[in-house]
Amino acid sequence: MLHSRLFCLLISCCVSILTHAQELDARVTVNHQQVEGTNVSVFEALEERLNDFINQRQWTELQFKKNERISCTFSIVVKKYDEAEHIFTCSATVSATRPVFNASYTTTTFATNDNNFNFAFQEFDQLEFRKDQITNDLTALIAYYAYLIIGIDLDTMSPSGGTDYLQTALDICNNAQSLTVSSKGWKPFDDGKNRYAIVNDWLDGGMSAFRDAQYKYHREGLDVMVENSERARASITEAFEAIQQARDNKTMSLLPQLWTEYKADEIVGIYQGHATQKEKDFLIDLLTNINASKSSSWNKIRNAL
């Protein structure tokens, strides 16, 4: 499935695709337990409408078979609902995965917590989106993450393969800065983990080594683990060295920290019992330099048999 998808993506870059299939296989959940005294139908409508909007829309001109669509989740927690103004104050956990070749498991390609996932919605609203006309907070939020997820997935398939779609996500950020309900998160310098910062850093020239590491870690690392585990681990170590280089190039970027947070357990599993003490010491120092907050995880590599 993975190699078939990669082949289709490469071909689509060279020829015009005449038939299309949706790119995302998303599961959206809306948790409204913190809101009392409101008719639940508006929350049920929101969940249904978002699932349809994400999964039925054609986001790019690429061709995906049904079983090759990118798995992703949008877990939305409603913290406050203004029934009179139809304003939702929410947080959202957004994540995406991709299959590992010749393996029965998937790997997380992206995960984030968005604490400013705010928008207006009424029960019978129909969701529409135009890239050149950003006027709706909710569809702008969803479209941003859709293009970000697609771009990052393509980066794991070919070197910097997702540039066009990451650029679209950045364009959405720039065009959404005049929105009022979801204003926090679209602008530079709000914080280092907001929507703008994530995609802007991903496209920043100083972070090119970080993007290169996505391909090396996934395609030259995880995807060949079954075929040649030693070569795979060597490629993954090289990916960490590239991430360290990117961190040195742009010390204020939080991308290396964010990435290692959702990859930590996987990284530990890759090396446990499969490295010399010298290699473990080198690796732990490298990972600690990238993200010292996960040092307890990295030390599990040293202590494993």
C-alpha positions as CSV (number, residue, x, y, z in Angstrom):
1,M,0.0,0.0,0.0
2,L,2.8,2.4,1.0
3,H,4.9,1.9,-2.2
4,S,1.7,2.1,-4.3
5,R,0.9,5.4,-2.8
6,L,4.4,6.7,-3.3
7,F,4.4,5.6,-6.9
8,C,1.1,7.4,-7.5
9,L,2.3,10.5,-5.9
10,L,5.5,10.6,-7.9
11,I,3.6,10.0,-11.2
12,S,1.1,12.7,-10.3
13,C,3.9,15.2,-10.1
14,C,4.8,14.5,-13.8
15,V,1.5,14.0,-15.5
16,S,-2.0,15.5,-15.2
17,I,-4.3,13.3,-13.2
18,L,-7.7,12.9,-14.8
19,T,-9.5,11.1,-11.9
20,H,-9.3,12.0,-8.3
21,A,-9.9,10.4,-4.9
22,Q,-10.0,12.1,-1.5
23,E,-6.7,12.3,0.3
24,L,-7.8,12.1,3.9
25,D,-9.4,9.4,6.0
26,A,-10.3,11.5,9.0
27,R,-12.2,10.8,12.2
28,V,-13.6,13.9,13.9
29,T,-15.0,13.8,17.5
30,V,-16.7,16.7,19.3
31,N,-16.6,16.4,23.1
32,H,-19.2,18.8,24.7
33,Q,-19.3,17.5,28.2
34,Q,-18.0,20.8,29.7
35,V,-21.1,22.6,28.3
36,E,-24.3,22.2,30.1
37,G,-27.9,23.2,29.4
38,T,-27.5,23.2,25.6
39,N,-29.4,21.2,23.0
40,V,-26.8,18.5,21.9
41,S,-28.1,18.6,18.3
42,V,-25.7,21.5,17.4
43,F,-22.7,19.4,18.6
44,E,-23.9,16.4,16.7
45,A,-24.4,18.4,13.6
46,L,-20.9,19.9,13.9
47,E,-19.3,16.5,14.2
48,E,-21.2,15.1,11.3
49,R,-20.6,18.2,9.1
50,L,-16.9,18.2,9.8
51,N,-16.5,14.5,9.1
52,D,-18.2,15.0,5.7
53,F,-16.3,18.1,4.9
54,I,-12.9,16.7,5.5
55,N,-13.4,13.2,4.0
56,Q,-15.5,14.1,1.0
57,R,-13.5,17.1,-0.2
58,Q,-10.8,16.8,-2.9
59,W,-7.9,18.9,-1.3
60,T,-5.3,18.4,-4.1
61,E,-4.9,17.2,-7.6
62,L,-3.1,14.1,-6.4
63,Q,-4.6,10.6,-6.8
64,F,-5.1,8.4,-3.8
65,K,-6.7,5.0,-3.7
66,K,-9.2,4.5,-1.0
67,N,-6.9,2.3,1.1
68,E,-4.0,4.8,0.6
69,R,-5.7,7.8,2.2
70,I,-3.9,9.6,5.1
71,S,-5.3,8.6,8.4
72,C,-5.9,11.5,10.8
73,T,-7.9,12.5,13.8
74,F,-9.5,15.8,15.0
75,S,-10.5,15.6,18.7
76,I,-12.3,18.8,19.5
77,V,-13.2,19.6,23.1
78,V,-15.8,22.4,23.5
79,K,-14.9,24.5,26.6
80,K,-17.6,27.1,26.1
81,Y,-20.5,27.7,23.8
82,D,-22.2,31.0,23.3
83,E,-25.6,30.0,22.1
84,A,-26.7,33.5,21.3
85,E,-23.7,34.3,19.1
86,H,-23.1,30.7,18.0
87,I,-19.5,30.9,19.1
88,F,-17.5,27.8,20.1
89,T,-14.5,28.2,22.3
90,C,-12.5,24.9,21.9
91,S,-9.2,23.1,22.0
92,A,-8.3,20.5,19.5
93,T,-5.9,17.6,19.3
94,V,-4.9,17.0,15.7
95,S,-2.8,14.0,14.6
96,A,-1.9,12.0,11.5
97,T,-0.3,8.7,10.8
98,R,1.2,6.7,7.9
99,P,1.8,3.0,7.5
100,V,5.3,1.5,7.8
101,F,6.3,-0.6,4.8
102,N,6.2,-4.4,5.4
103,A,5.0,-3.8,9.0
104,S,1.7,-4.1,10.8
105,Y,1.9,-0.8,12.5
106,T,1.7,2.9,11.7
107,T,3.9,5.8,12.7
108,T,2.7,9.3,13.8
109,T,3.8,11.9,11.3
110,F,2.2,14.9,13.0
111,A,0.5,15.7,16.3
112,T,-0.4,19.0,18.0
113,N,-2.7,20.5,20.6
114,D,-4.4,23.7,19.4
115,N,-5.7,25.5,22.5
116,N,-7.3,28.3,20.4
117,F,-9.6,26.3,18.1
118,N,-12.4,28.8,18.1
119,F,-15.1,29.4,15.5
120,A,-18.8,30.2,14.8
121,F,-21.2,27.5,13.7
122,Q,-24.9,27.1,13.5
123,E,-26.7,23.7,13.3
124,F,-27.7,24.0,9.7
125,D,-24.6,25.6,8.3
126,Q,-23.1,24.1,5.2
127,L,-19.3,24.1,5.2
128,E,-17.5,25.6,2.2
129,F,-13.9,26.6,1.6
130,R,-12.1,28.7,-1.0
131,K,-8.3,29.2,-0.8
132,D,-8.5,32.6,-2.3
133,Q,-11.3,33.8,0.0
134,I,-10.8,33.1,3.7
135,T,-13.9,34.3,5.5
136,N,-14.9,31.4,7.7
137,D,-13.0,30.5,10.9
138,L,-14.0,26.9,11.1
139,T,-13.2,25.9,7.5
140,A,-10.0,27.9,7.6
141,L,-8.9,25.9,10.7
142,I,-9.8,22.6,9.1
143,A,-8.2,23.5,5.7
144,Y,-5.0,24.6,7.4
145,Y,-4.6,21.3,9.1
146,A,-5.7,19.3,6.0
147,Y,-2.9,20.9,3.9
148,L,-0.4,20.7,6.7
149,I,-1.1,17.0,7.2
150,I,-0.9,16.3,3.4
151,G,2.3,18.3,3.1
152,I,4.0,16.6,6.0
153,D,3.0,13.1,4.7
154,L,4.5,13.9,1.3
155,D,7.7,15.0,3.0
156,T,8.1,11.5,4.4
157,M,7.6,10.0,0.9
158,S,10.1,12.1,-1.0
159,P,12.6,14.9,0.0
160,S,10.6,18.1,0.5
161,G,7.8,16.5,-1.4
162,G,5.0,18.4,0.4
163,T,6.2,22.0,-0.4
164,D,3.2,23.1,-2.4
165,Y,0.7,22.0,0.2
166,L,2.7,23.4,3.1
167,Q,2.8,26.7,1.2
168,T,-1.0,26.5,0.9
169,A,-1.2,26.1,4.7
170,L,1.0,29.1,5.2
171,D,-1.1,31.1,2.7
172,I,-4.2,30.2,4.7
173,C,-2.4,31.6,7.9
174,N,-1.6,34.8,6.1
175,N,-5.1,35.2,4.7
176,A,-6.8,34.3,8.0
177,Q,-5.2,36.9,10.2
178,S,-8.2,39.2,9.8
179,L,-10.6,36.6,11.1
180,T,-12.0,37.5,14.5
181,V,-13.1,34.4,16.3
182,S,-10.0,32.3,15.6
183,S,-7.6,35.3,15.6
184,K,-5.2,33.8,18.1
185,G,-2.9,31.3,16.3
186,W,-2.7,32.7,12.8
187,K,-0.2,35.5,13.4
188,P,3.6,35.5,13.8
189,F,5.0,35.8,17.3
190,D,1.8,34.8,19.1
191,D,3.8,31.9,20.4
192,G,6.3,29.3,19.1
193,K,3.7,26.5,18.8
194,N,0.9,28.3,17.1
195,R,-0.4,27.5,13.6
196,Y,1.7,30.1,11.9
197,A,4.9,29.1,13.7
198,I,4.6,25.4,12.8
199,V,4.2,25.8,9.1
200,N,6.4,28.8,8.7
201,D,9.3,27.0,10.5
202,W,8.6,23.9,8.4
203,L,9.2,26.0,5.2
204,D,12.0,28.1,6.6
205,G,15.3,27.6,4.7
206,G,17.2,27.3,8.0
207,M,15.1,24.2,8.8
208,S,15.7,22.4,5.5
209,A,17.7,19.8,7.4
210,F,14.7,19.1,9.6
211,R,12.6,18.4,6.4
212,D,15.3,16.2,5.0
213,A,15.2,14.2,8.2
214,Q,11.5,13.4,7.6
215,Y,12.4,11.5,4.5
216,K,15.5,9.9,6.0
217,Y,13.7,8.8,9.1
218,H,10.6,7.4,7.4
219,R,11.6,6.2,3.9
220,E,15.2,5.3,4.5
221,G,14.7,4.3,8.2
222,L,11.4,2.8,9.3
223,D,10.3,1.6,5.8
224,V,13.5,-0.6,5.5
225,M,13.5,-1.8,9.1
226,V,12.2,-5.3,8.2
227,E,14.6,-5.6,5.2
228,N,17.7,-4.4,7.0
229,S,17.4,-3.2,10.6
230,E,21.0,-2.1,10.9
231,R,20.9,0.1,7.9
232,A,17.5,1.5,9.0
233,R,18.8,2.5,12.4
234,A,21.9,4.1,10.8
235,S,19.6,6.2,8.6
236,I,17.4,7.1,11.6
237,T,20.5,8.2,13.6
238,E,21.5,10.4,10.6
239,A,18.0,11.9,10.7
240,F,18.6,12.9,14.3
241,E,21.9,14.5,13.4
242,A,20.1,16.5,10.7
243,I,17.4,17.6,13.2
244,Q,20.2,18.7,15.6
245,Q,21.7,20.8,12.7
246,A,18.3,22.4,12.1
247,R,17.9,23.2,15.7
248,D,21.4,24.8,15.7
249,N,20.4,26.8,12.6
250,K,17.2,28.1,14.1
251,T,17.4,27.9,17.9
252,M,14.0,29.5,18.5
253,S,12.1,27.0,16.5
254,L,10.1,24.5,18.6
255,L,9.7,22.0,15.7
256,P,12.5,19.6,16.8
257,Q,11.0,19.6,20.3
258,L,7.4,19.0,19.1
259,W,8.5,16.3,16.8
260,T,10.5,14.3,19.4
261,E,7.6,14.6,21.8
262,Y,5.2,12.6,19.7
263,K,8.0,10.3,18.4
264,A,9.7,9.6,21.8
265,D,8.2,6.2,22.5
266,E,8.8,5.0,19.0
267,I,12.4,6.2,19.1
268,V,13.1,4.3,22.3
269,G,11.6,1.2,20.8
270,I,13.9,1.4,17.8
271,Y,17.1,1.4,19.8
272,Q,16.3,-0.7,22.9
273,G,18.5,-3.8,22.8
274,H,20.0,-2.9,19.4
275,A,23.0,-0.6,20.0
276,T,26.4,-0.8,21.7
277,Q,27.0,1.3,24.8
278,K,29.0,3.8,22.9
279,E,26.2,4.1,20.3
280,K,23.7,4.6,23.1
281,D,25.7,7.3,24.8
282,F,26.1,9.2,21.5
283,L,22.4,8.8,20.7
284,I,21.3,9.9,24.1
285,D,23.5,13.0,24.1
286,L,22.2,13.8,20.6
287,L,18.5,13.4,21.6
288,T,19.0,15.3,24.8
289,N,20.4,18.3,22.9
290,I,17.4,18.2,20.7
291,N,14.8,17.9,23.5
292,A,16.1,17.8,27.1
293,S,12.6,17.6,28.4
294,K,12.4,14.0,27.2
295,S,15.6,12.9,28.9
296,S,13.8,10.3,31.0
297,S,12.7,8.7,27.8
298,W,16.1,8.8,26.2
299,N,17.6,7.2,29.3
300,K,15.5,4.2,28.7
301,I,17.7,3.5,25.7
302,R,20.8,3.3,27.9
303,N,19.2,1.1,30.5
304,A,17.7,-1.4,28.2
305,L,19.3,-4.7,27.6
